[in-house]
Amino acid sequence: MARLVEIRGLRFRYPDGTQALDGVDFALDAGESVALFGANGSGKTTFAMHLNGLLEGEGEVQVCGLPATGGNLETIRTKVGMVFQDADSQLFMPTVLEDVAFGLLNRGINPVEAAARARTALAAVGMDQAVDRAPYHLSAGEKKRVALAGILVMEPDILVLDEPTTFLDPPAQRVLADLLRGLPQAEIVVTHNTLFAQTVCDRAVFFERGKIAARGSVEEIVAHFDWNFASQATNFGR
């Protein structure tokens, strides 16, 4: 199985002196889906932002065989697609179709091909009937799926999803879980939602004070850290 991400000894300190990451080792293989658990401020999102060079710390970060530095970052950013917690931060064009096609057009793909590929990506997330709608008219769940289509259309090898169930009601969470389970990409899911993670992810790691404190199945990590919440009671029907 191909190794897509290899990280060794990753450290990162913010300008205010906060040590956000303190010696993180992590690996991700093709086809895997891994949940990142941990309290707010434990380093999960800071870690995720190193995967496509949004942040650069000390240590070794390799993505698809390339060191995540300098001249490699442009290539790496085509291989790692990030879906942010707030989908509104990724949707800014007048229509859904234009939003999803934007990245392709920016890459130099001709408009006809870009539109066709955008429609295919929207169909994959069940949003093909919304091509002419304005993104701000969509529900939170619909926005999340459109934002995901905008990443999928770029054909990345890895998906990084930061708190993907934020703002989603239980039915929308089930739709998203079903969608993610059916995708071929490797996935890193930053989340507090353990039931969602149990449905989507193969394994989990637990961040604590900038380090990975434990690794194992989602169920093992949830039990070890008592990381389950009654408020997450959503039946995903795996």
SVG drawing of the C-alpha trace seen along z (x, -y; Angstrom):
<svg xmlns="http://www.w3.org/2000/svg" viewBox="-32 -37 45 39">
<polyline fill="none" stroke="black" stroke-width="0.4" points="0.0,0.0 1.4,-3.4 2.5,-5.7 1.0,-9.2 2.0,-11.1 5.1,-10.6 5.8,-13.0 8.6,-12.8 9.4,-15.0 7.2,-17.9 7.4,-20.9 5.8,-24.3 5.7,-27.4 3.4,-30.4 4.9,-33.9 3.4,-34.5 5.5,-31.6 2.8,-29.0 4.3,-25.5 1.4,-24.1 3.2,-20.9 6.0,-19.2 7.4,-16.2 4.6,-14.7 5.1,-11.4 2.3,-10.4 1.8,-8.3 -1.1,-7.9 -1.5,-5.2 -3.5,-5.3 -7.2,-4.6 -7.0,-5.1 -9.3,-7.4 -7.9,-8.7 -9.7,-10.7 -7.8,-13.4 -9.2,-13.7 -8.2,-16.1 -9.3,-19.1 -9.4,-22.6 -5.9,-23.9 -4.2,-20.5 -2.6,-20.9 -5.0,-19.1 -5.7,-22.0 -2.2,-23.3 -1.0,-19.8 -3.5,-19.6 -2.3,-23.0 1.2,-21.6 0.0,-19.0 -0.2,-21.5 2.3,-24.0 -0.1,-26.6 2.2,-26.4 5.8,-25.2 7.5,-24.0 10.6,-22.0 10.9,-18.3 10.2,-16.1 6.9,-16.4 6.6,-14.4 3.4,-14.3 3.2,-11.8 6.9,-11.4 7.7,-15.1 9.1,-17.2 6.5,-19.9 8.9,-22.8 9.6,-25.5 9.2,-24.5 7.2,-21.4 4.3,-23.2 2.5,-24.0 2.5,-20.3 1.6,-19.2 -1.4,-21.6 -2.8,-19.8 -2.6,-16.5 -4.1,-17.6 -7.6,-19.1 -8.7,-20.9 -12.4,-21.3 -12.6,-24.0 -14.9,-24.0 -16.9,-26.9 -17.9,-26.2 -18.7,-29.9 -15.0,-30.5 -14.7,-28.4 -17.8,-29.6 -17.6,-33.0 -18.8,-32.9 -22.3,-33.9 -23.4,-30.3 -22.6,-26.8 -21.3,-25.8 -18.9,-28.7 -17.7,-28.0 -16.8,-24.4 -15.3,-25.2 -13.2,-28.1 -10.1,-26.0 -10.0,-24.3 -10.2,-27.7 -7.5,-29.0 -5.4,-26.1 -5.9,-26.9 -8.5,-24.3 -10.8,-25.6 -14.2,-26.8 -16.2,-24.0 -14.2,-21.2 -14.1,-23.0 -17.9,-23.2 -18.3,-19.6 -16.0,-18.4 -17.7,-20.7 -21.1,-19.1 -19.6,-15.6 -18.2,-16.6 -21.5,-18.1 -23.3,-14.9 -20.9,-12.9 -22.0,-14.8 -25.7,-14.9 -25.8,-18.6 -26.1,-18.5 -29.6,-20.1 -28.1,-23.2 -25.7,-24.3 -27.5,-27.6 -28.2,-28.4 -26.4,-31.1 -24.3,-29.4 -25.7,-31.7 -29.1,-30.3 -28.0,-26.8 -28.4,-25.0 -25.3,-24.3 -25.3,-20.7 -25.6,-21.7 -22.8,-24.3 -20.6,-21.6 -21.2,-19.3 -20.6,-22.0 -17.3,-22.9 -16.4,-19.3 -17.2,-19.1 -14.9,-22.1 -12.1,-20.0 -13.0,-16.7 -13.0,-18.4 -9.3,-19.0 -8.7,-15.2 -6.6,-15.3 -5.0,-12.1 -5.8,-13.2 -8.8,-15.0 -8.4,-16.9 -11.7,-17.8 -11.7,-20.2 -14.7,-19.6 -16.9,-18.5 -20.1,-18.1 -20.1,-21.6 -23.5,-23.3 -25.0,-20.0 -28.1,-18.5 -28.2,-14.6 -29.7,-13.9 -27.0,-16.1 -24.4,-14.3 -25.6,-11.0 -25.5,-12.2 -21.9,-13.4 -20.8,-10.2 -22.2,-8.1 -20.5,-10.3 -17.1,-10.2 -17.2,-6.4 -17.7,-6.1 -14.8,-8.2 -11.5,-6.7 -9.2,-9.3 -7.4,-8.9 -9.0,-11.1 -7.9,-12.9 -10.9,-14.0 -10.3,-16.6 -13.4,-16.2 -14.9,-16.1 -17.8,-14.0 -16.8,-10.4 -19.9,-8.7 -19.3,-10.3 -15.6,-9.2 -16.6,-5.7 -18.7,-5.6 -16.2,-7.1 -12.7,-6.4 -10.5,-3.3 -8.4,-4.5 -7.7,-7.5 -5.0,-9.4 -5.4,-11.6 -3.6,-15.0 -2.7,-16.3 -0.5,-19.4 0.9,-19.3 1.8,-15.6 0.1,-12.4 -0.7,-10.8 -2.4,-7.6 -3.1,-5.7 -5.6,-2.9 -9.1,-2.1 -11.6,-4.9 -13.4,-2.7 -10.2,-2.2 -9.3,-5.9 -12.9,-6.9 -12.9,-4.4 -9.4,-5.3 -10.0,-9.0 -13.7,-8.8 -14.2,-11.0 -17.9,-10.3 -20.6,-12.9 -24.4,-12.3 -24.9,-15.4 -23.5,-13.4 -26.3,-10.9 -26.8,-10.5 -27.5,-7.1 -25.3,-6.9 -26.5,-3.4 -23.1,-2.0"/>
</svg>
